[in-house]
Amino acid sequence: MNKSSRNQLKKLTEGYIDFMSNVGSLESKDYLEYINTDLGIFQANIAKIENGKEIVKGFSALLDQLKNARSFAFPWNIKTFDIMCDVEKKHVSC
């Protein structure tokens, strides 16, 4: 992975973490207002992968998952200690 790709992936990751932090800590339930559309993270065909397993497919499914998580666990805080970029199953520190 070249440095430019790594920087782009890191920017996307930070944008997603920021979005999740806002969903978990701000009172508004209008999740769409938290999305930074400039990043292009939330496409219609988005897939959320955890530990190599696809757990959510599609933007509306992701929003449904967030609503369920929020109703169960609100409020939450996210603190980032490190960001690891997984490219072709090789963990590269961004």
N, C-alpha and C positions, 0 to 999 in steps of 0.2 A: 504494500500500500504506500503510495507516495505521500509526501507531506501535504499537498493540496487536498487530496482525498481525506486524509486523516483530519485535517482542519475542518473540512466540510462536515464530516461525520460527527466531530466533536460539537460543532455549532448546532447541528440537528439534535443531538443528545441533550445539550444544555437547554434548547428550546422546549423539548418534551418534558424535561425535569421542571422547568419553570411553569409550564402548563399544569402539570400534575400538582405542583405546590399551590398554585392559585385555586385549582378545583378543591383542594383539601383544606384551604385556610380562609377563603373569601366567602362572604355570605351569599352572594348571587349564585343562583342555580342555572344561569344562562351560560352554559359551558362554551358556547360559540364565541362569546366576547373575550374569552381567555386565549383564543387561538391566534397565534402570530402567523397570518397567511403568507407572509414573506418567506417563511421557512419551507413551506410546501410539505409539511409533515403529514397532514391529515388529508390524504387523497381518498377517493371513494373506495379504492381497493386495498386500503391499509390492512396489514396483518400484524398482530401483536404476538411476539414470540417470547416465551419464557423457558429457559433451560432447554432450548432446541425444539420445543413443542409449540405449535400454533394454538393459541388459546382464544383468539378473537380474530375474525375476518370481516372486514368492511367497516366503514365509518360509523354507520348507525349502530352496529353491534358494539363498537368501542364506546360510543356514548352511553348505550344501555349498561355496559359493564361499569362505567364510571358512576352512573347514577346509583347502581346497586352498591358499589363500594362506598360511595359518599353517604348513603342512607345507613349503612352499617358502621362506618368508622369515622365520620366527620366529627371534629376537625382533625387534620393531621398536618405534620410538618415534615419537610424533606430536607435533609442535610447531605450534601454531596462531599464525600471524602476523596473519591478518585473516580475517574471515568476510564473504562477499558473498552477499546474498540475491538470487536470480534469480526475479523475478516478472514473468511475461508478457514474458520476454526483455529485461527492463530490469534492469540490475545496480544494486542499491541497497545501499549500505553499511549493515549493521545497526548 
